[in-house]
Amino acid sequence: MGIRNAKVRHIGELIGDMFEDSGLESKNSELDVCDLWRSVVGDMVNARTAVSCSDGVLYVKCSSSVVAKQLSMEREGLLHALNSKVGRLIVRRVVIR
C-alpha cells in the first residue's frame, strides 16, 4: 500500500540528490570549472596552462612567465567569469604557478 503513496520522481532528480548528499556535486562542479577554462581564457592562454580545482581553489600551472603575469593581474576577473559560467560560487581563490 505504500507504493500508492510514493512520490514519483524523475531519475535525474534522484541522481542530483545523490550527488548532493555524497558531496560529489561540488567535485563535479570543480570539473566543470576546469572544462570551462578554455572558453574563459581563449586558445592561446589555454595552450600555455594546465588547470586543476580542489576545495574551491583553482590551480593554474603556466609554461610562460608572461602568461602567468597576465593571469595574476586578471585574477579577480577570472574568478568572476568562471563562477558565472558554472552558475554558482565554486572557485574562491586562484593560485598561479
Secondary structure as UniProt FT lines:
FT   HELIX           2..5
FT   HELIX           11..22
FT   HELIX           24..41
FT   HELIX           43..47
FT   STRAND          49..54
FT   TURN            55..56
FT   STRAND          57..62
FT   HELIX           65..73
FT   HELIX           75..86
FT   STRAND          93..96
//
